[in-house]
Amino acid sequence: MASLRELRTKVKSVKSTQQITKAMKLVAAARLNKAQERVMAARPFAERMERLLGELAYLSKASGAAQLDHPLFKHRIGKRVDLVLVTADRGLCGAFNASLMRRAVVYIREHPEQDVRLWCVGKKGRDFFRRFYKKIDGEYVNIFQKLSYAQAELIGADVIKTFLTTDTTSVIFLYNEFKSRLQQKLIMRQILPVADVPGVEPKTDFIYEPNRAAILDELLPRHVYAQIFRILLESQSAELAARMAAMDSATNNAKDLIQSLTLTMNKVRQANITRELAEIVGGAAALQG
């Protein structure tokens, strides 16, 4: 059994750790409130834009409808797939990063016939795959501390350029979607080519002014940027929620450990007192004899 001094040192160390985890939980909760507001504000625009482009994508392939001749609508046949993995830049957020990286590994292993090119958003995914996976075409780190629309535009421009200049068949984003403070959902979502939304069947084509090509050239990149910005916001909120839950669990575990160590420390102290009393009584009996 550990000595009384060792137990006191352990209790002091666990209390210090508990203070850190509690502070991290409070910081994550404060940042989550702002991030959640941004997600809720971004969702309606991104969803309406997705529905609009889904209607246009449906028109682009519907028989007898006016064809929309734009490269971002075209479905291709080939082996290359670009997978954009969105992880966090830091750890201490439970299984947030591990579940994403595990799903990416499973996808690569389940599709050996595909030429999967990986794009890593976040340090954790980049550091993990850099050790054994050579097909990493893009890296974006340290973007979640001051996340802005400009960063979504940067990633979106690279994604669009790659789709237009290579033989890739699709660009898929893998990320955690924010559901609540206690729940995140793993999502694999195709961004390019723009696909029609199930259940959306517009009866007529749109009227374009000044012309169809000019409108699509402006609208499609904005759509990609909006969807990527929403994905980044969702991932940031999910990360903060996961970190808050993890730090809350760590704080409670530290509390339980302190109680256990305190109980053990009291037992050791009681045992020492009992032993000392026994030695005193034994010494007194020896003197009397």
C-alpha positions as a printed Julia matrix, in Angstrom:
289×3 Matrix{Float64}:
   0.0    0.0     0.0
   1.22   3.53   -0.79
   2.49   5.71    2.01
   0.52   8.6     3.45
   2.8   11.12    1.77
   2.39   9.47   -1.63
  -1.4    9.47   -1.28
  -1.44  13.14   -0.34
   0.66  13.92   -3.41
  -1.74  11.98   -5.63
  -4.76  13.78   -4.19
  -3.1   17.14   -4.79
  -2.25  16.17   -8.38
  -5.79  14.95   -9.15
  -7.28  18.15   -7.7
  -5.06  20.22  -10.01
  -6.19  18.13  -12.98
  -9.81  18.55  -11.91
  -9.43  22.34  -11.9
  -8.02  22.21  -15.45
 -10.78  19.98  -16.82
 -13.45  22.11  -15.17
 -11.98  25.27  -16.69
 -11.79  23.61  -20.14
 -15.43  22.59  -19.84
 -16.48  26.18  -19.07
 -14.42  27.56  -21.98
 -15.9   24.99  -24.37
 -19.42  25.79  -23.17
 -18.91  29.53  -23.72
 -17.5   28.99  -27.23
 -20.25  26.49  -28.04
 -22.98  29.06  -27.44
 -21.51  31.35  -30.11
 -20.76  28.47  -32.5
 -24.29  27.12  -32.14
 -25.75  30.51  -33.02
 -23.62  30.63  -36.18
 -24.72  27.13  -37.2
 -28.39  27.94  -36.76
 -27.95  31.11  -38.79
 -26.09  29.34  -41.62
 -28.41  26.34  -41.99
 -31.45  28.02  -43.66
 -29.38  29.66  -46.41
 -27.33  26.51  -47.07
 -30.44  24.31  -47.14
 -32.32  26.64  -49.5
 -29.29  26.9   -51.76
 -28.97  23.11  -51.77
 -32.63  22.72  -52.71
 -32.33  25.26  -55.51
 -29.24  23.61  -56.97
 -30.9   20.22  -56.51
 -33.77  21.39  -58.7
 -31.3   22.57  -61.33
 -29.44  19.26  -61.15
 -32.72  17.42  -61.66
 -33.44  19.54  -64.72
 -29.97  18.83  -66.06
 -30.7   15.11  -66.35
 -34.49  14.97  -66.7
 -35.62  13.59  -70.04
 -37.22  16.21  -72.22
 -36.19  19.08  -69.94
 -33.88  21.87  -70.91
 -30.33  20.61  -70.42
 -28.02  22.57  -68.14
 -24.6   22.23  -69.68
 -22.25  22.99  -66.77
 -19.2   20.91  -65.71
 -20.13  20.97  -62.0
 -23.33  19.06  -62.83
 -21.67  16.34  -64.89
 -21.37  12.83  -63.48
 -18.23  11.02  -64.53
 -17.03   7.44  -64.71
 -13.62   6.71  -63.26
 -11.64   5.55  -60.25
 -10.56   8.74  -58.52
 -12.52  10.01  -55.51
 -11.49  13.0   -53.4
 -12.36  12.53  -49.71
 -12.24  15.67  -47.53
 -11.83  14.66  -43.87
 -12.81  17.37  -41.36
 -11.3   16.76  -37.91
 -10.27  19.04  -35.05
  -6.93  20.75  -34.52
  -6.8   19.61  -30.89
  -7.67  16.56  -28.86
  -9.37  16.16  -25.46
 -12.79  15.88  -27.1
 -13.67  12.23  -26.54
 -14.13  10.05  -29.62
 -14.75  13.04  -31.92
 -11.54  12.63  -33.95
 -11.14   8.87  -33.56
 -14.56   8.09  -35.03
 -13.86  10.27  -38.09
 -10.45   8.76  -38.74
 -11.78   5.25  -38.23
 -14.58   5.88  -40.75
 -12.12   7.27  -43.28
  -9.89   4.18  -42.92
 -12.92   1.91  -43.33
 -13.99   3.77  -46.48
 -10.53   3.45  -48.03
 -10.34  -0.26  -47.2
 -13.87  -0.96  -48.45
 -13.12   0.66  -51.83
  -9.81  -0.8   -53.01
 -10.89  -0.29  -56.61
 -11.0    3.49  -56.11
  -8.11   5.92  -56.18
  -9.0    7.76  -52.96
  -7.25  11.13  -52.64
  -7.42  12.52  -49.12
  -7.84  16.15  -48.1
  -7.27  16.85  -44.39
  -8.98  19.74  -42.62
  -7.64  19.82  -39.04
  -4.36  18.74  -37.47
  -5.56  15.49  -35.95
  -6.59  13.89  -39.24
  -3.49  15.25  -41.02
  -1.09  13.92  -38.37
  -2.8   10.51  -38.28
  -2.85   9.83  -42.03
   0.52  11.4   -42.79
   2.21   8.45  -41.08
   0.95   5.77  -43.46
  -1.17   7.23  -46.29
   0.67   8.88  -49.16
  -2.25  10.21  -51.23
  -2.86  13.43  -49.3
  -3.59  16.22  -51.79
  -4.54  19.03  -49.41
  -3.95  20.17  -45.82
  -5.8   22.92  -43.93
  -4.87  23.35  -40.26
  -5.49  25.94  -37.53
  -8.65  27.27  -39.17
 -11.12  26.68  -36.34
  -9.73  29.24  -33.88
 -10.98  32.09  -36.08
 -13.32  30.39  -38.52
 -14.62  32.65  -41.29
 -16.3   32.43  -44.68
 -12.97  33.27  -46.35
 -11.58  29.91  -45.25
 -14.56  28.13  -46.79
 -13.93  30.05  -50.01
 -10.27  28.97  -49.98
 -11.14  25.28  -49.57
 -14.02  25.57  -52.03
 -11.85  27.18  -54.71
  -9.3   24.35  -54.39
 -12.05  21.72  -54.51
 -13.68  23.23  -57.61
 -10.32  23.61  -59.37
  -9.46  19.98  -58.65
 -12.85  18.77  -59.89
 -12.56  20.76  -63.12
  -8.91  19.97  -63.9
  -8.6   16.31  -62.89
 -10.44  13.08  -63.63
 -12.01  12.85  -60.17
 -15.55  11.45  -60.18
 -16.74  13.02  -56.92
 -15.74  15.15  -53.94
 -17.04  13.8   -50.62
 -16.89  15.49  -47.22
 -16.63  13.39  -44.05
 -17.47  15.33  -40.88
 -19.45  15.39  -37.66
 -22.79  17.19  -37.82
 -23.95  19.03  -34.7
 -27.23  17.66  -33.36
 -27.21  18.73  -29.72
 -24.81  19.27  -26.86
 -24.89  15.53  -26.22
 -25.1   14.17  -29.76
 -23.12  14.44  -32.98
 -23.79  12.55  -36.2
 -21.14  11.24  -38.59
 -21.93  12.42  -42.13
 -20.51  11.5   -45.55
 -21.78  14.02  -48.07
 -21.06  14.5   -51.75
 -20.46  18.12  -52.69
 -19.4   17.67  -56.31
 -20.82  16.97  -58.78
 -23.96  18.79  -57.69
 -26.67  16.16  -57.35
 -30.44  16.43  -57.37
 -32.21  16.28  -54.01
 -34.51  13.25  -53.56
 -38.15  14.24  -53.76
 -37.43  17.47  -55.64
 -39.06  17.44  -59.08
 -39.57  20.95  -60.49
 -42.27  21.05  -63.13
 -40.74  23.85  -65.21
 -37.34  25.32  -65.86
 -36.28  28.71  -64.49
 -36.07  32.01  -66.32
 -32.45  33.17  -66.41
 -31.36  36.81  -66.61
 -29.03  37.83  -68.22
 -28.47  34.21  -69.37
 -28.24  30.67  -68.06
 -24.44  30.28  -68.35
 -23.67  33.52  -66.5
 -26.09  32.71  -63.67
 -24.7   29.19  -63.19
 -21.11  30.42  -63.3
 -21.88  32.72  -60.38
 -24.33  30.55  -58.48
 -22.52  27.2   -58.43
 -19.3   28.39  -56.74
 -21.38  30.26  -54.15
 -23.31  27.07  -53.51
 -20.09  25.09  -52.92
 -18.71  27.79  -50.6
 -21.96  27.93  -48.61
 -22.08  24.16  -48.14
 -18.43  23.99  -47.07
 -18.9   26.9   -44.65
 -21.87  25.12  -43.11
 -19.84  21.89  -42.83
 -17.01  23.73  -41.04
 -19.47  25.39  -38.65
 -21.19  22.05  -37.96
 -17.84  20.41  -37.26
 -16.7   23.22  -34.97
 -19.91  23.09  -32.92
 -19.79  19.29  -32.72
 -16.16  19.45  -31.56
 -16.93  21.95  -28.81
 -19.93  19.9   -27.65
 -17.79  16.75  -27.58
 -15.04  18.55  -25.64
 -17.52  19.94  -23.13
 -18.96  16.46  -22.53
 -15.5   14.89  -22.29
 -14.27  17.5   -19.79
 -17.42  17.13  -17.73
 -16.86  13.38  -17.58
 -13.19  13.9   -16.7
 -14.14  16.32  -13.91
 -16.59  13.82  -12.43
 -14.04  11.01  -12.69
 -11.48  13.18  -10.9
 -14.01  13.8    -8.14
 -14.6   10.06   -7.73
 -10.85   9.4    -7.73
 -10.27  12.05   -5.06
 -12.93  10.44   -2.87
 -11.36   7.01   -3.35
  -7.84   8.29   -2.59
  -9.13  10.19    0.47
 -10.77   7.02    1.78
  -7.56   5.06    1.24
  -5.57   7.85    2.9
  -7.87   7.74    5.95
  -7.44   3.97    6.17
  -3.65   4.3     6.04
  -3.73   7.04    8.68
  -5.96   4.9    10.91
  -3.67   1.92   10.43
  -0.64   4.03   11.4
  -2.39   5.29   14.53
  -3.44   1.77   15.5
   0.1    0.48   14.99
   1.58   3.31   17.07
  -0.92   2.68   19.87
  -0.09  -1.02   19.79
   3.6   -0.22   20.06
   2.99   2.12   23.02
   0.84  -0.45   24.81
   3.39  -3.17   24.11
   6.23  -1.0    25.39
   4.33  -0.11   28.57
   3.54  -3.8    29.21
   7.18  -4.68   28.74
   8.28  -2.05   31.31
   5.72  -3.25   33.82
   6.87  -6.85   33.38
